[in-house]
Amino acid sequence: MTQPQRTAPVSVILGALGSIRSAILPAIAIAFSGIGGDGRFLIAIGVGLASVVIGTAFAYAGWRRLTYTIGETDIRVESGLFSRSARSVPYERIQDVSLEAKPLPRMLGLVAVKFETGAGGGDDLALEYLTNTEGERLRQLVRERREDEAAASADPDTAIVAPSDEGEVLYTLTPGKLLTFGLFEFSLAVFAVLGGGLQYVETVTDIDVWNVDLWRGWLEEQGSVVASLGPYAQAAGAIAGLFGLIVIGMMTGIVRTVLRDWGFTLTRSARGFRRQRGLLTRTDVVMPAHRVQGLVIGTGLVRYRFGWHGLSFVSLAQDAEGESHVVAPFAQMDEIAPIVAAAGFALPDDTIRWQRASKQQRNDKAALDAAVFVLAAIPMAIFAPFGLFLIPLGLAVLAVAANLYAWEFRRHALSDTQIFATTGLMSPTSRIATRLKLHSVEIAQGPLARLRGYATVHLGLAGGDFAIPGVPLAEARSLRARIMETIAATDYSRLDQAFSDAQPGFSANRLAT
């Protein structure tokens, strides 16, 4: 396939529907405004129709000008109506091809095809939209071309076997577990949506939502009604309101979780880790195993008490939202362990020797946090009624106690092949990285840290960040020396030369990384 190809013609319909959606608000604004007098409704209809026609015309023209070409060594995409642009990505740079189907394209049998290059963000290549069949065929074709290039540069006597998509199911999110997950995803985002919608109320009604007197009068009226009730009724009303808030938050969390993670399945095949999820927007992503740079095991304030955690991969193609590499959003540690092992990592065991952060850093952090409340207590002791200054002083004591307790969870460890770090008081987060995959080690010290003899160790990890704060200076230098010894032992200039029998298409050095 060397001739330019176009995306699915049905994608023009999506562009037209997008134009209709964009024309709704301007048309409503004109219809309920004073523009045009008695003929404002006709003007609104005319503006809406004009927007739809122009938008549809641009969508059709954009579709005509968007082409993609599957060449022998690369894939080329050309686009642009007035200003043309062309992007070419060699197959050797494409890590995999993922498919995404949002609700409306999914109804029309369309998918968005994204070529993962490992750079992430705007450096990836995407085609919107292809039919389901064409998307799957294109993904398979690109994979075959990439494997053909690997075979061409390999030892001629070595047989290259195409990996299969079939693999072992490592993790599934059952409906029951999904419901439990949603209960822990408490969210009041619905109120943010309602608040954002208030700004459009003025457009279609005579209500001035920014009129302070309007809200003051409403609150005074409701306050008088509440005051007329007895104390028991007031208490019952407050409890009912709080209960309603909790129910709304839980229901919002359940809805968001079901929409995002319905049918969540993680499989491990020869190509890597394949994750499928989504109720309305269905995504199908493959993460090559050799691109996994590190692991992050997180949890929440409440779910931690029930033993629930979430596992994410740190990868070269990490996206802006950090969501593309969540591989086990809601799992117990015995469910996470097989995934960690399949990725080539190991969880810390009893033989790991943990090191806590510097006591000087602990004391400094506690003192600085408490100082904020102590400074606030001084003017309160002078100007406020007697006794109120005890409130910030009590908060200062709590800040000191929290820092002293949190120090127990700030620790790190180094094994022969990996580095571990944990942080967090109420919901600890653990990070694991392979020493060989780190790119650099930096020791950073501020003025206070230099005076007190501790530092923050920043580890260069592709696709993520790994920092260990409060490490004693001598320990930080020893940590840097041991990690750099591991990094220096690998010849990164030979990563793509010789192929390994253990995994076709990758050299021994690349397999190690």
N, C-alpha and C positions, 0 to 999 in steps of 0.2 A: 504494500500500500504506500505508493510514493506520490499519488495525486492528492491535492488539497481536498479535504472533506469538510462539510458543514455540520453544525450541530443539528439536533432534531428540529424540524420546522414547527412542531407544536410549541416550542419554547417562545415563539412569537406571541402566542396566546397569553403566556405568563407575563410578557412585557405589556400587553394590552390591559390585562387585569391590574397590573401595577399602576398603570396610568389612571384607571378608574378609581383606584384607591387614593391616589394622590389628588384627584379632582374633587373628591367628596367634600373635604373641609372648605376649600375655597368657594365651592358652590353653596354650601350651607351658610357660610359667612355673608355672602352677597344676598342670599334669600332672606335673611333675618336682619339685614342692615337697611339703611335708608338709601342705598345706592339705586338709582333708576326709578324711584318712586313706585307707582303701581305696577310698573313692568319689571320689577326687580327679580321676580321668579323666572320670567323668560330670560333675563340676562344671566341668571344663575345657571339655567339649563344650557344656554348657549356657551357660557364659559366652561361648564363641565364637558360638553360635547367636544368643544375645541381642544381641551386638554387631552381628552381621550384619543381624538384623531391624531393630534400631533405626537403624543406619546407612542401610539401604535405605529405610526410611520417611522419614528426613530428606532423603535424596537425591531421593525422589519429591516430597516437599513442596516442596523447594527448586526443583525443575524446574517445578512448577505455578506457583510464585510468581515465576519469572524470565520476563520478557517483553521484547520489543524492538519498537519502532515506527519504521518508515521514513516520516517526515513529508515535507512539502514543502520545509522549510528545514533540518531537522536529523534526527538519529537519537537515539532516546530508549530507554534501558535502565532497567527497574525490577526490583529484586531485594530479597530479604530475607524471612525467615520471621517473625521476631518484631519486628524493627526494619526498616521499609521504607526503601529509598533509591532515588532516581531521578536519573539523569544524562542530560543532554542535550548533544550536541555538534553545533554547526552544521557544515554541509558545508564551508563555507569554511575551517574549521580542520582538517579531515581532509586530511592529506597523501596518504595512500593506505591501502589495506586489505591486510594481509598474512595469509597462511594458514599454519598450522602443524599438522602431523599427527604426533603421537607414536605409538609402536609399536602400542599397544592400540587407540586410536581409529582409527588407520589401517587396522587389520584389520577394524574395524566400518564402514569407509567414512565416518568423521567427521573434521572439521577444526575447529581453534580459529581463530576470526576475530578479528583484532586491528586496531583502527582507529588508525592512526598520526596523532597530533595535532601532533607536533613538540615536545611538552613532554617526552616520554620518561617511563619509570618508571610510577608509579602514576597519572599523569594520562592515560594512554592507556585506551581502552575496549576490552573483550574480551568475546566470546561463546563459551561452551563448552557444547555442541558443536553444529555443524550438519553436515548431509550434504555430501559433496563438491560435488554439483550446486548445492545451496542456497548454499553458501559462495561458489562462483564467481559465481552469479547475484547475490548480495548485493553482492559486491565490484564487479561491473560496474554495478549499479544505483546504488550510492553514487557511483561515478566519474561516471556520467551526470548525476546530480543536481548534483554539484559543478560540472560543466562547464556545465550549464544556468544555474546561478547566475552563472557567469562571463560567459556569453553575454548574460544579462539586464542586466548592468551595463556591458556593452561598447557600443561604437558600433553602432547598429542597422544601419548599412550595411556593417559588417564581418562577413564570414562566419566562423563558428566551426566548425572541423573537429575532430571527436573524434579524439584521438590513438589510434594502434594499439598493441597489446601486442607486435606483431612488431617485431623490431629486429635490429641487427647483433650477432653474438656476438663479444665482446671477449676473453673468457678462458674456458678450460675446464681442468679438472684431470683429466687422463687417468689411468687406473688405474696405469700405469707411474710417472707423476710423483707420484701419490698415495702409492705404496709408498715412493718415495724421500723424500718429505716425512715419512712416518711414521718412517723411520729417523733423521731429524734431530730428531724430537719425543721424544727419550729421556725416559722417565718411570719413576719407582719408586712410582707411586701404588698399585700392587697391594699393596705392603707396608703402606701406610697403611690400606688396606681390611682387610687381615688383622689389623693391630693393633687397628683398631676393632672387629673381630669377636671379639677375645679377651674383651671385657667381657661377652659373652653366654655364654661357655663355662661360667662358674660356674652359670648358670641351669639348664643341662641336664645337667651332669656334676658329679662330686665333686671336680674339680680346682680348687684355689685358685690362680688365675693371679697373684695378688698376693703369694703366699708367697715371700719372698726366699730362704729355705732351699731350696725346691724348685728354683729356677733355679740357685742356687749348686752344689747337688749335681749337677745335670745338666751344668753347665759343667765341674766337676771331673772327672766321669766321661769326658766327651768329650775333655778336655785330656789325661788320662792315656793315652787311646787314641792321640791325635795324637803325644804324646811318645814312645810306643813305636815309632813309625815312624821310618825313617831320614830324614836331612835332605833327600834328593832327593824322597822321597815327600811330605814336608811342603811343599816348594816346589811340587811338581806339584799338590798339593791346593789350595794357595793360588791358584795360577794358574787351576785349574779353577773354583774358587769365584768368582774375579773375572770370568772369562769367562762363567760362568752368570749373574752379576749383570748384565753388559752385555747378554746375550741377552734376559733377562727385561725389562730396561728398554726395549730396542728393540722387542720384541714388544708391550709395553704401549703404546708410542707409536704403533705401526702400527695396533693395534686402535682406539685412541681417535681417531686421525686418520681412519680409514676410516668409523667410525660418524658422525663429525661432518661430513666433507667429501666423502662419496661423491656423485658426480654433480654436483660444483660447476660451475655455469655462470653467467657474467655476460654479460648482453646490454644493449645501449643502444637504447632506443626513444624515441618522442616523449614518453612519460610519465616517463622517467628511466632509472635503472639497475635492472635486475631481476636478483636473485640467487636461485638455487635450489640447495639442497644438502641432504645428510643421507641416511643409509641407513635407519635405523629411524625417527628423527624427521625428517620431511621439512619444510623451511621454504621459503616462497616470499615474498620480500620485495622491494618496489619502493621505491627511494630517489629522489625527485624531484631532478633535477640542480640546481635553484636552491637546494636545501637543503644542498648540500655546502659546508661552511664552510672546510674545510682538508684537507690530506693528511698522513698519517704513513707514512713508509717505514721499516720496521724490519727487523731481521735477527737472527741468532743467532750464538753464539760460533763454532760450527763451520761452519754453512751459509754464513756470510759469506765464508769462504775459498774456497767453491765458486761464489760469485756469486749465491746465492739470497737473495731479499728477500721481504717481505710488504707489501702496500699496504692501507691502511685509510682510509676517509673519516671526517672529523670532521663530524657532522651535528647538527642541532637535536634529533633524536630519539635521541641516543646513549643506549644502555642501560647498566645498571649493570655488566654484565660486559665492556662494550666489544667484544662479539663481533658485534653486529648489523650493523656496517658494514665488516667485512672483505671486500674485493672481489677481492683476489688474494693468497691466503695463502702461495703458494709460486711465485715467478716470477723470471725474469731481468729485468734492467733494460729490455731491448728489448721484453719483453712488458708491462712496466708503463707504458712511454712512451705507447702508444695510449690506455690507460685514463685517464692523467693529462690527455692532450689532449682526450679526450671530456668530461671533467669541467670543462673550461674553464681548466685550469691549464697551467703549463709547467715542465719540469724545468730546473734551472740549467745554463747553457751556459758556454762559455769566456769570454764577455764579462762574466760576473758578477764583481764585485769583492768578494772575501771579506774580512771583518774578523775577526781573532782576538780572544779574550778578553784582558782586561788582564793584563800581566805581573805586576802587583802582586797580583792575585787568584790567579794561578797560584802565585806564591811563598808567599802566605799559606796556600793550601790544602795545598801540599806540606809546609809547616812544621807545620801543625796535625795533619795525618795522621801525620807522623813523630814528633811529640811524644808521642803515645800510647805508642808502642813505647819511646821513650827513657825515659819515666817508669817503664815496666814494667821496664826494664833496671837501674834504680837499686837497688831492693830485691833483685833477683836477684844483682847484683854484691856485695851485702853479706852476704846469707844463703845463697845457693845455692852449690853447688860451683863451683870456679873454671872459668871459660870459658863457663858457660851464659848469662851476660849478653850474649855475642856474638850469640846467636840473635835477641833483639829488636832489637839494633842493626843486624843484617843486614836484618831486616824493615823497619826505619826507612829504610835506604838504598833498598830496593826501593820503598817508598811514595813517596819523593821522585822516583825515576826514573820510576815509573808516572805521577805527576802531571805531570812535565815532558813526557812523551811524549803524554799525553792532551790537553795544551794544544794540540797540533797539530790536534786534531779538534774543539775547541770554537770554532766560528766561526759567523758570521751574515753575511747580505748583504741588500741592499735593491735591488730593481729598480723600474721605473716603475710596475708594477702589483702586485708580490708581495713577500713577505718570506720569507727562507729561514733555517733554523738547523739545525746538526748538532751532536750530542753523542755521547759514547761512545768508549771506547778499543778494546776488542776486538770490539764489535758496535755500530757507530755507528747512530744513529737520526736521520733527517732529517724536518723539519717544514716544510710549505709552507702559506702562507695568503695570501689576496688582501687587499691593503691596504684595499679598499673594504668588506670584510665584517668588519673589526675594529670593536669597539664602544668600546674605551677603550685608553689606554696609561698604565701606572703605572710610576714609577721608585721602587724600594725600596732602602734602604740600612740595613744594620746598623751598630753602632758601629765595627767594624773597617773596613767598607767606606767609611764616611764619613771615617775617618782616612786611608785609603789612596787614596781618590779613584776608586772604581768603584761600580757599582750593578747590580741585577737589573732588567731590563725585563720587566714582565708585560703581555701583550697580551690584551685582552678578546675571546675567541673563543667564540661560542655553541656549546655542546655539547662543549667541550674546554678545554684550557689550553695556553698558549703562553708560555713564559718563556725569556729569554735572560740567563744569569748572567754576571757578570764583565765587563760593558761599561764602558769608561772613561766617566766622568761626562759629559764634553763630547760624546762620541759618543752617549750615551744621550739627552741633551737634543736633539741634532740628529735622532736617530731619531724621537723623540716628535713633534717639530715637523713633520717630513715626512709622517708617518703621519696626524697630526691634520689636516694640510692636505688630504689626500685624503678623510678622513672628512667634514670640514666642507663639502666641495664637493657632497655628495649631500643632497638634500632627502628625508629618510626619511618625512616626513609625507604624501608623495604617492606612496608605493610602490604603493598599490592603486587608484589613480584611473584613469589612462588606460591602455588596452590597447595592446600593441605588435603590429605586423604580423609581427614575426619569430617570436613564439611566442604563440599565442592564450592569453588568460587571464592574461597577466602584463604589467605596465606596463614602460616603458623603464627606469625606475629599478630595478625589481625584477630585470629581466634583467641589469642591470649588477651587481647584488649576488648 
